[in-house]
Amino acid sequence: MTLDDALKDAHIPSLMMALVHLTGDAGHLNPEMKPVYDFFGDGQGGLSPEKQQWVRDRAKAAMLAYEAGGTLPPPPDAATIRKMMDFIAGADIPERYVPFLKEELGIAVEDTREVKWDTPKLKGAAAKMKVVIVGAGLSGLLSAIRLKQAGVPFAVIEKNADVGGTWYENAYPGCRVDNPNHMYSYSFEPNHAFPYHFSTQDVLHDYFRRIAEKYDLRKHIRFETTVEEARFDETTSLWQVRVKDKAGRQETLAANAVISAVGQLNQPKMPDIKGVGSFKGPAFHTARWRHDVDLAGKRVAVIGTGATAFQVIPEIVPKVGKLTVFQRSAPWLGPTPNYHDKVADGKKWLLEHVPTYGKWYRFWLFWTLTDGILDAVAVDPAWNDTSRSVSPMNEMLRVMLIEKIKEQLPGRPDLVEKVVPDYPFGSKRSVRDNGVYLAALARPNVDLITTGIEEITPNGIRTADGALHEVDVIVYGTGFHASDFLRTYKIVGRDGVELHERWKGDARAYLGMTVPGFPNFFAIYGPNTNIVVNGSIIFFTEASVRYIVNCLKLLAETGSATMEVRNDVHDDFNARVDAENLKMAWGVPNAKSWYKNALGRVSQNWPFKLVDYWNATIKPDPKDFNLA
Ligand code: NAP
């Protein structure tokens, strides 16, 4: 690969930032070159081919000089970095974002989210602690990395035979991440070799497997072992965690703290439809894909059109004889032309070799895909009818997205009518569209059924209009028991109170992590820490894990055995969350989704900005807790 070839594949705004680092010349931040992004644009900031070439030429000269000399000029000062952030964002980034984004950018320090336990007293206290981590998915692995760095002994309990959580379990055809991979990866563990912008399940699984190897975590993980119960013992201030291995052997582990990293979306939900289970052919949930069932030439039903079914349908449609898709509500499709594209070799080369290019590229992804988008899904109080949109901006987006749907389905007004969602954009998770989904639905061997399902019969699916759709295989893309948090084990806190009994189907926690009456018990991806349109869940995990490790550090610093969030702090926080969620597209009364629990409360989503979670979780405020 020549430098010229590599530069052809450059993300020009990121390359401009790297150019400043390579040359030490902030004069490259010429206002005439400042990117201006368009929602449906190519991400090159509207720069003309001539301007793009100008950047490439200068970057080439700077790279050749760097390769010859081997050193970089001193890094830009703080004020210049600030200017560069605004420049690449094509926006005036509000001041309150700056520390947060600087950390995400990580130019100055490699890994700023590691919690240092740097005095002999703290090191001694760390070594005496014991922590049980439940789950070896991306949150459990990160918890293990941080505890290892802190010198805190820990054991990870994992129900599966391998690490990776959701990326281990969801092996259905077409499974891939819907956040750009160069952002959907730990901030301190970039992978410049990701083959796709949105990689497939096997790539993600491999990434997390390699993390487990690199940090030598496997020896701390008990695979094929489930946690049955975690019980707080008030006399010793220890958690007693009862685990069961594959052979049925039980053991109880004592721990000062429990970190529950069990995810939200891994308990498959079968629909509550009459006759489920009566079907005589193969029938399975997407998260339990039957790879032994050959779909070639078969009549296949897919129930559901959420993010999972959306990925499955285009993948299986060329193989099956006939596909019948049962849609209860249509997903919103967000145009993403590069959704299935490979990362160009030149871009991989630049990520690997051009100093800071990868960091700025991640920064650009992070900024353009995060809080800026929230305004488009916030309810305008003056907007009277929220059944189809929630604000003028949301309505404008709706109109534009419908146009994109129509463009893809010429001559098929029947299909357009079915696939235009009847709820506001942002009320549910939207999906990333590169054209393959609607093209699949438009194929002659596909029927999209929008009449409700009456029952499953031994031979197929009967709809409310009396029609029986005979099929050979049923695939349930019907989602997960998302609002039933931590449903796989009993958690007994002070006074013998069981967490689920306290919650009564309405899970709440402080910052998604801690609950009064459950000292030293921390959840990751707990209540109200999911995001709908902005950002990657790995960001939340990194923020939560730092907070939790800082909680343990607070125990060590204060010599306390336990910390328990105060009732008033927990309740005030949840009142603010509830009020704010009502102001978002997913909170309006007509929005129905897994974001709401059976009581209709949004128990999943973080309604504020990412920067607010970052600020709230840098470290615990001792005043929020009862320390004992
Ligand atoms: P989901 O979003 O809950 O979708 C379930 C689908 O099944 C919906 O279309 C739902 O219709 C339908 N359904 C449920 N019960 C039904 C019934 N009784 N009759 C007819 N239809 C029924 O589940 P999912 O698609 O597995 O996605 C869950 C979440 O996982 C996503 O929102 C996303 O956060 C995550 N995910 C991410 C990726 C990715 O990153 N690439 C991929 C897959 C999933 P209604 O919409 O009407 O309820």
Residues whose N, C-alpha, C, O or C-beta is under 5 A from the ligand:
A	BS01	NAP	R176 V177 D178 L265 P271 D272 I303 G304 T305 G306 A307 T308 A309 F326 R328 S329 R429 G477 T478 G479 F480 W594
